[in-house]
Amino acid sequence: MTTQRPASPPSPLSPEVAELAARHELGELRAAFAPQRLGIMMFALYIFTLTYLLILVIPALLLFLWLRRYPNFSRKQASKRLYLFDDGMIMNPQSADGLIVLRWDSVQLYTNVSQKIINGIPGPITYVYTLLPPKGGANATLTEFYEHPGAWGPWIQEAVVRAQGPTALGAVLEGRTIRFGNFEVSRTGITAGGRDHLLWADFQRIDVENGRVHIMKTGDAIPWSRSDVKSIANLAVLLALAENLDGRRRTGS
């Protein structure tokens, strides 16, 4: 994969963020994303509702406290940032204080991007990216709380492939097996559930649709095996690895 620069331009780093980036050797800053603000209509609706409830003190207070999670109603939330670097990221958690630092070469990335269809009408897309560090670090969860998830989400996946893909490929070519959730990838093929083994000679492709990963066998119309996207760590690495190994088989290299 070729890593593209996200759409959002970088912003100046605070001394704390700059020090963390240098200490963890994160490389060059590529982009910074601010929290996503409510649209004018939703903001006006909440203001109207809050004003209407002022006569009822407790409901108004509860609504105001709930609204504090949005940057429109909280300077603290509005000041949070997601920073993307060549070799890792720094972020403010949505519902907590402090900063979380992660490197692309050691993180486990779980993705869950979904869209509900109600009466044939597409609803909003929800984004949940869960990043797990090596033992001892703090987990990170990224959602549409940060603006432009359609930009930073794919960029993060490509960054993980860039950092971990070559190592994974080298390990498989040396004879090791790498697990991706329910699947195991080896030099000979893919194993599902620790039982069924699909040789690369019979492998056709991997499809990702409707939150499911489908592994297709040559000549079959139904998936040879399937699994939930959200259960597979570093799915983008699995896809790149399968493409590379299948390509080597087809070219005889």
N, C-alpha and C positions, 0 to 999 in steps of 0.2 A: 504494500500500500504506500501511497505517497501522502505524507502528512501536509495538509493545507493549513495556512494561517486562518484562525477564526475571524469572524467578521468584526468583532469588537476590538478597537485599538487599545493598546496598553495605556495604563494610567500610572502616574508617579507612585512609587512605593514608599510606605512609611518606613522609618528606621527599623522598626521591629520586623517587618516583613522582609526588608532587604537583608537584615542580619540572618534570618532563618534561611533565606534562599542561598546565601553564601555558605552557611554552615553545612547545609545538606547538599550543596553542589548541584543546584537545580538548573543552572545554565541561564540562557537568555529568556527574559520575559517575552511572551508572545501575545497575551491578551489578558484583560481584566474585565470581569462582568459584575455589574451592580445588581441589586435586587430588582425584581420586576414590579413596577408600580401598578396599582389598579387603574383601569381605564376611567375616563371622565364619568361615564354613566354609572358604573359600579360605585365609584367614589361618592358621587352625588346621592345615590340611593342609600348608602350607609350613613351619610351625614343626615339625610332626611329621617331615617329610621332612628338614629341616635337622638336627634332633636325631639322627635315624637315621643320617645320613651323617657324624656327627662322628668316627666311628671311621676314616673315610676322609678324611684331611685335605684333600687337593686337591679332590675333588668337593664337599665341604662348603664350602670357600672359594669355589669357582666359583659354587655356588648362592647363597651369601650375597651375592657381588658382583652377581649377576644380580638378586636381590631388592632391591637398593639403588635400583632404578628406581622402586619403589613407595613412596608416602609413609608406609606402615605401617612401613617399615624404614629410612627416611632422613628426618632432620629437615630437611635441605636441600631435598629434594623436597617435603616437606609444607609448607614455607614459601612455595612458589611460588604465583602468582596470575595470573588472567586478569581484567583490568579493562576494562569497557566504558563508554565515554563517549558523549555525544551525537554527537561529531564524529570519533571514532577509538577506538583501543584501545591498551593497554599490556599486555604479557605477558612472563612468564618462559618461555623455551623449555623443553620437556620434557627434552631431553638436553644442554643447554648452560647456561652461566652468562650473566648480564647481563639486560638488558631490551630488548625490541623495541617500537618505537612506530610505529603506522600510522594514517593518516587515511582516513576512508571516501571522501572526494572524489577520491582519487588511486590507491586500491588496485585491483588485479585479483584477484578472488576466484574460486577454483576449488573446486567442491564434489564430494565423492565419498562418498555415504552409501549403504551396501549392507547386505544381509542374506542370508546363505546359508540355503538350505533343504536339510536333510539328511534323506533318507527321509521327506519330507513334513512334517518338523518344523522350524519356524522357529528359526534360530540367533540369536546375538546380533547386534545392529546395530553396524556399524563406521562411524565418522565420521572423515573426513579433509577438513579445510578448509585449503587452501593460499592464502596471501595474499602477493601480490607487490607491492612498493612501486615508485615511480618509480626510475630508475637511481640507483645509489649506496646504496640502503637495504638492510636485511636482510630476507630472506624469513621468513615465519612459517608454521608448520604446527600446526594445532589438531586434536586427536583427543579421544577419550573419556578421555584422561588427566585432563582437567578435568571436574568433575562437571556433570551436567545438560546434555549436548550438545543434547538435544532442545529446550532453552530458548535457549541462547546461539547455536546455529547459525542458526535462522530469524531471530532478532533481528539478527544480523550481516548476513544477506542483505537484510533490510528496510532496515537503516541504509545500506547501499550504494545501494539503489534511491533512498532519500530524498536522498542526497547527489549521485548521478550521473544519476538518471533525468531530471530537468528539463533538464539540459544536453544529454543525448543526444537527447531529444525535440526541443529547439530546433534542434540541428544538423541532424537529419533534415528537419525542416520547412523549413529554409533551403536544402535541396538536397544536403546532404552524405550520404555513406554510412558506416555504422559496422559494423565487423566484430566478430562474436562467434564465434570458432573457425571452423567450416566455413561459417557463415552470414554474409551481409551484409544489413543492413537499410537500405532507402532509402524515399523518399517514395512510390515506385511499388509496392514490394513487397519480397520476400525472395529473395535469390540464394543458391544452394547450390553449393559447390565452384567458385565463380567462373564457372559456366556456366548452369545452369538458373535461370530467373527466374519466380517465382510472384507474380502481381499480387495486390494486396489484394482485388480484386473476386473472385478465385478462392480466397482464403485462408479456411479454416474454423476451425482452432484449432491450438494447440501442446499436445501431451501429453508429460508426463514420467513415465516408468515403467520400472522394472527397469534403472536406470542409463542409459537412452537418451532422447534428445529426438526426438519424432516430430512433424513438421510435416504436417498433414492438409490436403488440397485438397478443396474442396467437391465432393461427389458421389463421391469415391473412398473405398474401404474399406481400402486399404493406404496407409501413409505416402507422401507425395510425396517426402520426404527425411528422413533420420535421422542422428543423430550421438551420440557418447558424451557424457554429462553432464560427465564429468571433463575433457573437452577444451575446454569453453566457459568463457571468463572472463566473470564477472558475468552468469551465466545469469538471475538474478532480474531484472536490468535488461532483458535481451532479452525476457523474458516480459511485463514491464510495458509495454515499448515496443510490442510487437506488439499487445497488448490495446488500448492507447491509439490506435494508428494504425488498427487495424481498426474500433474504435468510431467514430472520426472519419469513416471511409468510410461506415459504416452510417447515421450521422446526417447525412451530407452536410456536415460542418463542416470 
